[in-house]
């Protein structure tokens, strides 16, 4: 039987997935090489797009914050 996953565990898994996605987008050399091999315009759009996605992920991490964690002093 499958067990129900608690909301705090689910939030923790979502945070880890977002963090891993950010690391792959910003730090994976093959992605950088792919976009830099084309025109200079592609690399600029990659730079702007990847940084925009990471910025949006910060809001997603903030939204997955637990209300229980905020309540404890």
GROMACS elastic network, one bead per residue, 0.5 to 0.9 nm:
[ bonds ]
;  ai    aj funct       b0    kb
    5     8     6  0.83506   500
    5     9     6  0.65363   500
    5    10     6  0.65660   500
    6     9     6  0.53800   500
    6    10     6  0.63256   500
    6    11     6  0.87566   500
    7    11     6  0.60754   500
    7    12     6  0.84993   500
    7    66     6  0.88240   500
    8    11     6  0.50943   500
    8    12     6  0.61345   500
    8    13     6  0.86626   500
    8    66     6  0.70912   500
    9    13     6  0.62135   500
    9    14     6  0.86293   500
   10    13     6  0.51108   500
   10    14     6  0.62042   500
   10    15     6  0.86515   500
   11    14     6  0.50281   500
   11    15     6  0.61546   500
   11    16     6  0.86539   500
   11    64     6  0.58984   500
   11    65     6  0.74922   500
   11    66     6  0.77257   500
   12    15     6  0.51253   500
   12    16     6  0.63027   500
   12    17     6  0.87071   500
   12    64     6  0.83958   500
   13    16     6  0.51099   500
   13    17     6  0.61903   500
   13    18     6  0.86613   500
   14    17     6  0.50915   500
   14    18     6  0.61855   500
   14    19     6  0.85670   500
   14    61     6  0.83076   500
   14    64     6  0.77876   500
   15    18     6  0.51859   500
   15    19     6  0.61345   500
   15    20     6  0.86025   500
   15    60     6  0.85133   500
   15    61     6  0.61608   500
   15    64     6  0.73876   500
   15    65     6  0.89940   500
   16    19     6  0.50784   500
   16    20     6  0.60944   500
   16    21     6  0.85417   500
   17    20     6  0.51098   500
   17    21     6  0.60930   500
   17    22     6  0.86148   500
   18    21     6  0.50647   500
   18    22     6  0.62046   500
   18    23     6  0.86613   500
   18    54     6  0.89180   500
   18    57     6  0.67069   500
   18    58     6  0.88802   500
   18    60     6  0.82478   500
   18    61     6  0.76091   500
   19    22     6  0.51404   500
   19    23     6  0.62579   500
   19    24     6  0.87287   500
   19    57     6  0.82967   500
   19    61     6  0.88278   500
   20    23     6  0.50738   500
   20    24     6  0.62136   500
   20    25     6  0.86577   500
   21    24     6  0.52007   500
   21    25     6  0.62053   500
   21    26     6  0.86417   500
   21    54     6  0.88072   500
   22    25     6  0.51978   500
   22    26     6  0.60850   500
   22    27     6  0.81714   500
   22    50     6  0.83639   500
   22    53     6  0.79598   500
   22    54     6  0.59482   500
   22    57     6  0.78299   500
   23    26     6  0.53298   500
   23    27     6  0.54830   500
   23    28     6  0.73913   500
   24    27     6  0.54754   500
   24    28     6  0.51784   500
   24    29     6  0.89471   500
   24    31     6  0.85449   500
   25    28     6  0.62477   500
   25    31     6  0.73966   500
   25    32     6  0.88149   500
   25    50     6  0.64299   500
   25    51     6  0.89238   500
   25    53     6  0.88700   500
   25    54     6  0.84682   500
   26    29     6  0.85342   500
   26    31     6  0.85468   500
   26    32     6  0.83656   500
   26    47     6  0.88482   500
   26    50     6  0.68432   500
   26    51     6  0.79719   500
   26    54     6  0.84699   500
   27    31     6  0.83704   500
   27    32     6  0.82003   500
   28    31     6  0.56904   500
   28    32     6  0.67844   500
   29    32     6  0.50117   500
   29    33     6  0.60840   500
   29    34     6  0.85508   500
   30    34     6  0.60461   500
   30    35     6  0.86885   500
   31    34     6  0.51285   500
   31    35     6  0.63997   500
   31    36     6  0.85971   500
   32    35     6  0.53956   500
   32    36     6  0.60212   500
   32    37     6  0.85268   500
   32    43     6  0.79188   500
   32    46     6  0.83529   500
   33    36     6  0.51259   500
   33    37     6  0.59662   500
   34    37     6  0.54822   500
   34    38     6  0.73039   500
   34    43     6  0.88540   500
   35    38     6  0.59172   500
   35    39     6  0.80397   500
   35    40     6  0.84945   500
   35    42     6  0.58963   500
   35    43     6  0.51673   500
   35    44     6  0.88149   500
   35    45     6  0.89409   500
   35    46     6  0.68503   500
   36    39     6  0.70116   500
   36    40     6  0.68410   500
   36    42     6  0.70938   500
   36    43     6  0.52720   500
   36    44     6  0.89102   500
   36    46     6  0.89716   500
   37    40     6  0.83694   500
   37    42     6  0.87922   500
   37    43     6  0.84016   500
   38    41     6  0.80839   500
   38    42     6  0.64372   500
   38    43     6  0.76230   500
   39    42     6  0.56021   500
   39    43     6  0.71392   500
   40    43     6  0.53518   500
   40    44     6  0.64678   500
   40    45     6  0.88643   500
   41    44     6  0.51830   500
   41    45     6  0.63081   500
   41    46     6  0.86431   500
   42    45     6  0.51750   500
   42    46     6  0.61355   500
   42    47     6  0.86033   500
   43    47     6  0.60982   500
   43    48     6  0.86154   500
   44    47     6  0.50475   500
   44    48     6  0.62017   500
   44    49     6  0.84489   500
   45    48     6  0.51057   500
   45    49     6  0.57815   500
   45    50     6  0.82654   500
   46    49     6  0.50999   500
   46    50     6  0.57834   500
   46    51     6  0.82797   500
   47    50     6  0.54966   500
   47    51     6  0.62014   500
   47    52     6  0.85677   500
   48    51     6  0.53704   500
   48    52     6  0.61133   500
   48    53     6  0.87079   500
   49    52     6  0.50426   500
   49    53     6  0.61766   500
   49    54     6  0.86716   500
   50    53     6  0.51051   500
   50    54     6  0.62724   500
   50    55     6  0.86340   500
   51    54     6  0.50924   500
   51    55     6  0.61463   500
   51    56     6  0.86087   500
   52    55     6  0.50493   500
   52    56     6  0.61865   500
   52    57     6  0.85535   500
   53    56     6  0.50501   500
   53    57     6  0.60862   500
   53    58     6  0.87568   500
   54    58     6  0.64500   500
   55    58     6  0.52449   500
   55    59     6  0.69946   500
   55    60     6  0.89965   500
   56    59     6  0.52462   500
   56    60     6  0.64297   500
   56    61     6  0.87852   500
   57    61     6  0.60677   500
   57    62     6  0.84504   500
   58    61     6  0.50449   500
   58    62     6  0.61878   500
   58    63     6  0.86313   500
   59    63     6  0.61542   500
   59    64     6  0.86875   500
   60    63     6  0.50305   500
   60    64     6  0.62910   500
   60    65     6  0.88236   500
   61    64     6  0.51571   500
   61    65     6  0.65278   500
   62    65     6  0.53031   500
   62    66     6  0.89889   500
   63    66     6  0.83537   500
   65    68     6  0.87327   500
   65    69     6  0.76249   500
   65    70     6  0.82415   500
   66    69     6  0.53257   500
   66    70     6  0.67902   500
   67    70     6  0.52085   500
   67    71     6  0.63952   500
   68    71     6  0.51792   500
   68    72     6  0.66999   500
   69    72     6  0.56828   500
   69    73     6  0.86391   500
   70    73     6  0.75873   500
